[in-house]
Amino acid sequence: MGLVIVGARGYAKVVVDIAIRCGYKDIIFLDDDESMKACMGYPVVGNLCLAKEYSESDFFIAVGNPITRERIYNMLSGDGMHFVTLIHPNAVIAEAVSIGFGSVVMAGAVINSDSRIGNGCIVDTGSTVDHDDLIEDFVHVAVGSHLAGMVHIGRRTWIGAGATVSNNVNICGDCMIGAGAVVIKDIDVAGTYAGVPVRRINGLHFRAQ
Ligand SMILES: CC(C)(COP(=O)(O)OP(=O)(O)OC[C@H]1O[C@@H](n2cnc3c(N)ncnc32)[C@H](O)[C@@H]1OP(=O)(O)O)[C@@H](O)C(=O)NCCC(=O)NCCS
């Protein structure tokens, strides 16, 4: 089975490495940036308009922006494309964990028992998701971040590199949690949060690309 990866930038380099380890050999990229010709030795064959020509292949969206990732996911799902879940062989996935379509679990990540990961999520390198966590669609748990048990992360929220979320904490959707932040209480309002413990900052917020 061939694999079409949408997006050919930095995040895609990690994805293609995992895809190869998962057994894919026939890999191509689609990217709307016409200057992109190849990624890690695999060709960028054109833009997203070509997706339907590869409808027999598996698809994966390697786009970091969660709003854009969700938009492309919904568009291609509507066209009947099949999204694959990519799990690095050196990730540790416990019993009774569910991981949605189009999600990736990278090297060194650990997901513990009874946690649920939605569609289009990124569980990044060396991050941990402990027991009974609920991670909604298009969430990014960035490199080296740690979610304790019984945590709930809302749709499209981004947990920054090395951040820690304490047990039983709920973070609503559309939040950016800064690198190294520590979240010890629920966050109910979408926005950007940073610091130890976190406070809301007037930071950048994701916009669709
Ligand atoms: C939180 C974040 C999104 C804010 O970015 P931004 O909107 O560009 O914010 P700014 O750099 O303008 O900083 C705004 C203020 O917040 C502070 N701040 C920003 N990020 C911070 C962080 N992670 N921890 C503590 N304070 C932080 C800045 O020092 C600044 O403070 P000041 O107003 O007193 O000068 C960003 O700094 C961040 O942490 N991104 C995470 C990156 C990451 O994890 N990448 C992983 C990829 S896998």
The ligand as a Gaussian input file, in Angstrom:
#p B3LYP/6-31G(d) Opt

LIG

0 1
 C        3.938000      30.462000      24.640000
 C        4.375000      30.869000      23.254000
 C        3.446000      30.203000      22.214000
 C        4.221000      32.382000      23.175000
 O        4.783000      32.831000      21.991000
 P        4.582000      34.380000      21.594000
 O        3.145000      34.670000      21.431000
 O        5.459000      34.652000      20.419000
 O        4.999000      35.127000      22.896000
 P        6.173000      36.175000      23.125000
 O        7.479000      35.556000      22.757000
 O        5.761000      37.456000      22.510000
 O        6.152000      36.305000      24.709000
 C        5.124000      36.982000      25.400000
 C        5.544000      37.014000      26.855000
 O        5.409000      35.676000      27.388000
 C        6.689000      35.206000      27.852000
 N        6.801000      33.809000      27.417000
 C        6.692000      33.339000      26.179000
 N        6.828000      32.005000      26.168000
 C        7.061000      31.648000      27.436000
 C        7.289000      30.392000      28.048000
 N        7.286000      29.254000      27.337000
 N        7.458000      30.366000      29.374000
 C        7.447000      31.519000      30.111000
 N        7.224000      32.733000      29.576000
 C        7.039000      32.792000      28.246000
 C        7.729000      36.091000      27.167000
 O        8.910000      36.157000      27.918000
 C        6.996000      37.401000      27.098000
 O        7.051000      38.012000      28.367000
 P        7.148000      39.620000      28.529000
 O        5.858000      40.147000      27.956000
 O        7.296000      39.811000      29.988000
 O        8.338000      40.025000      27.717000
 C        5.831000      30.436000      22.932000
 O        6.776000      31.254000      23.606000
 C        6.118000      29.025000      23.308000
 O        6.451000      28.661000      24.423000
 N        5.970000      28.149000      22.295000
 C        6.178000      26.746000      22.475000
 C        7.161000      26.218000      21.444000
 C        7.205000      24.731000      21.491000
 O        6.939000      24.116000      22.499000
 N        7.502000      24.093000      20.377000
 C        7.478000      22.669000      20.311000
 C        7.441000      22.195000      18.909000
 S        7.397000      20.428000      18.872000

